[in-house]
Amino acid sequence: MFFKSNGKLLNSAIHFVGFKFPYLFRFLSGFRPYQKRLLIIRVDAIGDYILFRNFIEEVKQSEAFKGYQVDLVFNHILKDLVFANDSQYLNNQYDINAKLLLSSPMQLLKAGWVLFRQNYAIVLQPSSTRTFLGDALMALAAGRQNIGFEGDTEGIIARHKAKFDKFYTQKLTLPSECHFEFNRNLFFFEKVLNKRILRDRPLLPVNKAKREGILIFPGAGVFRRRWEGEKFLSLINLILQNTKETVYLMGAGAEKEIADYLVVNTDPARVVNLTNKLSLSGLIGKIGAARLVITNETSAVHIAVATDTNAVCIVGGGHFDRFAPYPDGMTDKLVCVYEKLDCYYCNWSCIYQVDELGTYPCIAVVKVDKVWQAVAPLLKVPA
């Protein structure tokens, strides 16, 4: 009961900072001159950022914000990517640890105060899936104009959304036909910049050397969204039997267990475990030089597309058409493998009971043979 009470007190304190301090900051902002400064808040994951990052350049080079300082708040796991590729368009980069800010009222207030002191004329929150943290930082920054999406309640509960709605000066309504994430970003920035943007897919600069090696990402951000280890093992054995390529196992620390399982059960001379051994920039470089990427629905899909690398993705139904597959005509490098069930588009609110260490039915239903039929032509071997 003691810990439960403490948890309630912590949540109350976090909510007090997020919901109440913005009123004070908005009052104080009336006594300050706004500067020609624009803030973009993007605190979500790697894949979301890959599908967004090219629009930073569009903002910086736009007539609408000519002469503006452009700053960015982003997830700390993206730090080396942002500094290596996007800092040329930014004046200040604020990397934040979401877990820390959501567990410490003082840290959230401190972050908000840093942003408030910049006297932003414009604050952009371009994520169509709004969250408590993204909205709280927007409200605390207290820009003269705060622009975001009307949004839904996928990432934020309704009563919290209603409270933060009051701090937006403009909320864009996403057209029903605008489903894919890159296109959502395109819609947002075309509206904000009042111009047509001639970008048709995400791009990442990489040094494209001779393409070699097959990269396999057997993990996923959520355990139940990953294809079973036994199926990855069967697929790897087919690759080893039909090619002379080296297979590299990729991913973060959470994928160590499945990577160890795959290494132990395959040829150690041809299966190299690089799990949790590369920085994000190193990972992007590796993908950009690979012959083929095989992955669950993770950020690796978007990095592969952005670096013009062939990829095969095993896709489930939770966010179908939003992150994968890509729309027709956007890329010819990605093959998505799936079995479309009646329960697709569930936002990962699965209607089936799935064990914590199990796999969602929409992913488990995908057979090894079907994935191999997608992989084989890209390796120029018989299916």
Secondary structure, DSSP 8 states (H G I E B T S, - for coil): -HHHHHHHHHHHHHHHHHHTHHHHHHHHHTTS--EEEEEEEE-S-HHHHHTTTHHHHHHHT-STTTT-EEEEEEEGGGHHHHHHHTGGG-SEEEEE-HHHHTT-HHHHHHHHHHHHTT-EEEEEE--SS--HHHHHHHHHH--SEEEEE---SSSS-HHHHHHHHTT-SEEE---TT--SHHHHHHHHHHHHHTS-----S--------S---EEEE---SSGGGS--HHHHHHHHHHHHHH----EEE---GGGHHHHHHHHHTS-TTTEEE-TT-S-HHHHHHHHHT-SEEEEESSHHHHHHHHTT--EEEE--STTBTTTBS--TTT-SSEEEE----TT---TT--SS---TTS--HHHHT--HHHHHHHHHHHHTS--
